[in-house]
């Protein structure tokens, strides 16, 4: 067994979605009286893609079929996860918790396999997707690496078809903010089993693809056009029926597609996992968590929307969060939705998902989870997740 020495001052990765730990800096600005500067800073943190993904966990020991990690809020949760090694070049898959030692700040987990690279004591990065590469590597499935014409240029995508032959039913799987396409691969096996060809697209500001004109996220209000282009690619290849699935901000993107795309009528089913149903609620949650004064958070939302605030926030087009509030817009929903969300989601509170389901019980099938952190419902109970999704997309 190999052992790591304690790593002094080991950095904690900030979450790659909304504001997160950066809000503490905003609160400091606000307490100093700079409300306008604080609001602009908060808004920029919400809309700006992360330039890098730092290591966020320490591997302490590596043994036969097991690995001991430093305890964090992520590493102690039950389920299946992964580790990015060597800055993302390597990857290992982890299973259930075998032993938790709070006094030592250590957790021992199953080591299910090392896909590439070398797992050794030292810093690594937590991978909540479990899968650590394209479908042919992660799932052992024949995969086409294709590009489609997005509004801003060529966009890479993966296509995985049942038995390697595309059908006329295509599922478009949309990852979340700051996430990699591997996030959505958990949905591929149950979809393939029901005859759906899976298309995993990218969208503006993803790593290695064209950025938006201002290099900022629009929280679904512009990204939907890239997903619409992916739907057009599927239609050009024979798709007569479409399914849309989205995780986190991917869910917000899907909801905009359903509202705005001329191809929305071809969508027969929708799957949302921990979706952002109301960005205003998400931002308010993070502001509260980090003690940001309410007026500063409200000002940030105004600055995103109003022309006078665009230069301070760094956007070319306004980001009107009211357009992302699907609880308020519930009457406009027209598609059947399977909505999966954990009551213990620490990042996108599940309240708006529940409220949408209560407002539209005729269309929304709400499936509540426990224990799972953000977008980790599959990780904690993959059998239930795949059975639900498989049954919903069958027929």
N, C-alpha and C positions, 0 to 999 in steps of 0.2 A: 504494500500500500504506500502511495506517495502522499506527502503532506505539505500544505502551504503554510508559510509563516503569516501571522496577522498582517494585513495590508493597511497601513496607517493612512487615514484620510482618503480611503477609497471613495471615488465619486459616485454619486447616485444619479442615474439618468433621469432627466425630466421627462414626464409623459409627452408623447409626440402629438397629443391632441390639445384641446382647449387650455389656455393659460396655465393651469396646473400650478406647479411650485413657483412659477414666475410671478404669480399674483402677489406673493409676499413682497416682491420688489415694488409692485404697483402700490401696495398698501403703504409702504414706506414713503413713496413719493406723495401719496395722498395726505398722510399725516403731516408732511412738511408743508402743506398748503398748496401744492401744485396740482390741483384737481384736473386741469386741462391736460397737463403733461402725463399725469397718472392714467387718465382715461385713454389717451392716445397710446400709451405704452401697453395697456391692457388689450386694447383693440388690435394692435400690431401682433401681440403674442398669440391672439386667437387666429389671426389670418395668415401668419407667416409660417411657411414650411420649415421644419427643423433642418439645419444644414448638416448635422451629423447625429449619429446615434451612439452615444458613449456606452462603454461597459457599465453594468449596474449590479453585478453580483459577484461574489468571491467564491470560487471553487476551493474548498479547503482540503479535501482528500478524494482520491479516486481509488476504488477497490474493484474487486471482481463482481460485476453486475450491480454496482451501487456507486453513488457519489454523495459526498457530504458538502453542503453549501452553507454559506452564511444565511441566517434567517432574515427574510424581508417579508413585507406584506404579501408578495407574490409567491415566494418559494415555499411557503408553508401551506398553501391551499391544495386540497385534494385534486387529483386528476392527472392528465397527461400534458406535458409541456416540452419545451426544447431549450437548448442553449446554443447561441451563436458563438463560435470560437474564432480567434485570430481575426477580429474585425469583420466577421461575417463570412470569411472564407471557409471556415469549418462549421460543423453542426453535429449536435448530439441530441438524442431523444430521451426524455425522462418519464418515469412512471410515478406510481403512488409513493406517498410518504411512508417510510419504514420506521423512522424514529425521529422524535423532536426533542431537543434538549434546550429549553429556553434559557437555562442558566449559562450555558456555553454559547448561546446564540447560534446554534447549529441545527441543521435539518438533514437527515439522511434519506435519500430517495432512490428508487429503482433506476438503474441505468439500462434502458432498453436497447441502445445501440449508438454507435458513432458512425454517422453517414459519411463524413469526410473530415480530414484534419486530425488533430491529436488532442484529446481531452486530458488536461493536466492541471494541477493546482495553479491558481492564479485568477485574474479577472476574466469575466465572460459577460455575455449579454443575454438576458432572459428572453425567450421566444414563446409567446403565448399561443402561436399558431400550431405548435407541435411539428408541423411539416416544415422542412427547411430547404426546399428546392423546387424546381418545376415538377409537373405531374409525373413525367417519366422517371424522375429520380425519387420523388417522395412517395408516389403511389404505384410505381412500376407500370404505368399506362402509356401506350403510344400517344405522343403529343405533337401537334403541329405548332411550330413557332411562326406566327403570321404577323402582318401589320395591316391596319385599316386606316383609312383616310379620316383623320380628325380635323376639326376646325383649324387647329394650329399646326398640323403636319402629320407625318406618319406616327401611329401609335402601336406599340407592340402588344400582342395578346397571345394567349394559349388557347388551342382548341383541342378538346378531348371528346371523342365520339364513342358511342357504344359499339364494341367490337371493331373499332377503328373506322367505321363507316358512318358519316354524318346522316342524321335523320332530318325530318321536317319539323321537329320540335327542338328549339334551342333555349337553353338557360344562360342568361347573362349575369355573371356573378361579380358584384362590385365591392371592393375592399374599402376600408375606412381611411380616415385622415391620417396621413403619415405612416400608414401601414404598407406592407408589401403584398403582392398578389397571392403569396402563399397563404394569407389569412383565410381565403375562401375555399381552399382545397378540401376542407372537411365536408363540404357539400357535394363534392363530385361523385363519390361512390353511390350514395342513395339516388342521385339524379340519373346516373348512367344505368342503374338497375331498372329504372322505370322508362328507359328509352330516350332520355334527353341528351342531346349534344351540349356540352358545356363550353362556353366561351368566357374566358377570364381576361377582361380588357384592362388597360391602364387609362389614366386620365391626367389632365394637365397638372403640372407640379410634382408628379411622381418622379422618383429618382431615374435619371437617364432618358426622360421624355420631354417634349417641348413644355416650357413653362407658360403660364398665362402672361398677358401683356404687362401686368404689374408684378408678377412673381408671387402673388398672394392667392390664398384660397378664397373662394366666394361661398363656401359652406353649402355647396350644392347648386347655387343660383347661376353658375356658369359651367360647372363640371358636368351637369346633366347633358350638355351638348356633345361631349365626348362619348358618353354612354349611348346617346341617341345614334351617333355615328357607328358605334359597335353594333347596335341593333340593325342598322342599315346593312352592315357587312353580313350579318347573319341572314338577313332577308335575301341578299344577293346570292347567297349560297344555298338557298332553298328553304329557309325557315318560314313556315306558314303560321306557326304558333310560338309565342315567346313567353318565357318566364323570367322575371327579374328577382334577384336576391341581393340584399345589401346589408352590410355590417356597419354599425356606428354611423359615421358621416356617409358611408355608402348607402345607408337607409334613407338619409336626407336627400341624397342624389336621386335615388330611385323614386321617391315621392315627387320630386320635381319633374322627372321624366314622365311619370304617369299623368301629371297635370299639363305638361307643355309639349310633349312629343307628338307629332302627327302619326307615329307608329304605335301609340298607346293602345289603340283598339286591338292590336294583334296580341297584346299581353293577356294571358288567361289566368295567370297565378302570380302571386308575389310572396316572397319570404323575406322577413325582416328580422335580424338578430341584433338585439341591443341597439335599436335605431335611435338616431336623434330625430324625435318627432316634433321638438320645439327647441330651437337653438337659444331662444331667450331664457328658457328654464335652465338649460345647461350652463349658460354664462352666469345666471343668478346663483346657481348652486356653487360654482367655483368661487365667486365673489364672497359668498357667505363663509365657505370653508376657510378662506384666507383673510377673513376680517376686512375685506375691502368695503369702504363706505358705500352705501347704496347709491347715493347720488353720482359717485364716480362710475360705477357699473352702468347706470342708466345713461350717463353722458357718453360712455364708450359706444353704446348701442346707437345713440343719436349720431355720433360722428361717423360710424360705419355707413349710415343711411344718407345723411345730408351732404350736399355738394361741398359746403364750406369745410367739412371735416375730412374730405377725401385726401388732401395733400398730407395732412398730419398723420392719417392712418396709413397712407401709402397705397391707396387703391385708385383705379381708373374709373370703375363703376361702383355705384352704391350697393351695399349689402343690406337689404331690408329684411330684418329678422322676422317681421310680421308675416312674410311670405313662407316662412319655414314653420309656422305654428299650425300643425295639423289637428290639434285639438279644437282650436277656433275654426279651422277650415274643414271640420269633419264632414259636414254636409256635402262637400265637393268630392269626397272619395268615391270612386266608381268601381274599384277592383277588389276581388277577394284577396285577403291578406292572412298569412300565417305569421303571427307576431310572437317572437320568443324573447323574453327579457328577464333578467335576474333581479329579484328584490334587493339583492346585496351588491348591485352594480354601484361602484364607488365613483364612477366617472361620468356616466350618463344616467341620471336617476330614472327609475322605471315609471314614475308617476304619470308622465304624459302618455306613455304607451298604454298604461292601464286606462287612463281617461279616454283615449281614442277608442279603445275596445269597448268601453262602456257606452260611448256615444254612438258607435256603429256596430252593434252586435250582429247585425245582418250581414256584415262583410268581414269583420275582424275576428279571427280565432286566436285568442290570447293564451299563451302558454307560459306560466310563471315558473321560474327557477329559484333555488336557494343556493347559498354558498358561493356561487360563481361570481367572480369579479367581471369587469367589463369585457364583453365579447368572449367570455370563456364558458358559456353554457355547454358547448360540445365537450370541452375539456373535462368537465366534472361528471358528465353523464352522456358519453357518446352514443350508447345504445338507445337511450330515450330520444336523443336529438335526431339520430338517423331514422329511427322508426317513425317519428312524427313527420319529418320532412318527406320520407319515402311514401307514407300513406297519403299525405296531402297532394303530392305531385303525380300520384298514380292515376291511370285511366285517362 
